[in-house]
Amino acid sequence: MFEKSHGIIVSCDVKSVDELKNLVISTAGIDGIVGYKLGFMLGLRYGLPDIVSLVKDESDLPVIYDYQKAGTDIPEMADNFASIMKDVQVDSAIIFPQAGPATHEAFVNALKKAGVIPMVGGEMTHPQYLEKDGGYIRNDAPEDIYKLAASLGVEYFIVPGNKPDSVKKYAELLAEASPKFCMPGIGRQGGDIETAFNACGEFDAYAIIGAAIYKSSDVKQAAKKFCETALRFA
């Protein structure tokens, strides 16, 4: 999906279509920007078809949709979700299949059948997520999620860029699948891009960066700085 082995996915968690358009225009031509991630805020407020079209009008790069969090519904909803992703011309969709393996398998297979590339996440970036940290998710659940995803032919895995020890663990776990890692948590959530990329070892790595770019006083320069670091690993 991405032309480069390392790069930056811009997380477009801005509040208006004007901000979105300015963000894409400011970053689309920068070497190292590999795609754009859209979330629920713009999708719910303005309609997903319109915001996907806006991004595609300004850039040829892949558009990723993160419904925060798809994959937590019943398996029977998978085909409907995948059909919508295809219809609005999303290139890839993120799922966090916390509802269990039946939902996980259904959503991955439905997306693949629709021609939409699944990205599967298991561990998130925030505190109190896993049981050992006071969260609801059992400690080894992410490992089970990632292993099942790999067995289903998933190539792209969402891992927490601000937890390099976890990233290293998942890189070792998934080594035979030649994983491609996409990492939120870098920038304002405390993650460091060099540390996160190093934790991925030999595998392709992409930092998902939002506020550290779009809230910067100089959006283009902030994006360029992250890209320059990412491309040193390519």
WOCOR-V888835 format. One record per run of one state. SS is the DSSP state (H for helix, E for strand, - for the rest). FROM is the first residue (numbers start at 1). LEN is the number of residues. If there is no record, write none. Layout:
ss={SS | SS}
from={FROM | FROM}
len={LEN | LEN}
//
This chain:
ss={- | E | - | H | - | E | - | H | - | H | - | E | - | H | - | E | - | H | - | E | - | E | H | - | E | - | H | - | E | - | H | - | H | - | E | - | E | - | E | - | H | - | E | - | H | - | H | -}
from={1 | 6 | 12 | 17 | 28 | 33 | 39 | 40 | 47 | 48 | 59 | 62 | 71 | 75 | 88 | 92 | 96 | 101 | 114 | 117 | 122 | 130 | 131 | 134 | 137 | 138 | 141 | 152 | 156 | 161 | 164 | 174 | 175 | 178 | 180 | 185 | 186 | 187 | 191 | 192 | 193 | 200 | 204 | 210 | 211 | 215 | 219 | 232}
len={5 | 6 | 5 | 11 | 5 | 6 | 1 | 7 | 1 | 11 | 3 | 9 | 4 | 13 | 4 | 4 | 5 | 13 | 3 | 5 | 8 | 1 | 3 | 3 | 1 | 3 | 11 | 4 | 5 | 3 | 10 | 1 | 3 | 2 | 5 | 1 | 1 | 4 | 1 | 1 | 7 | 4 | 6 | 1 | 4 | 4 | 13 | 3}
//
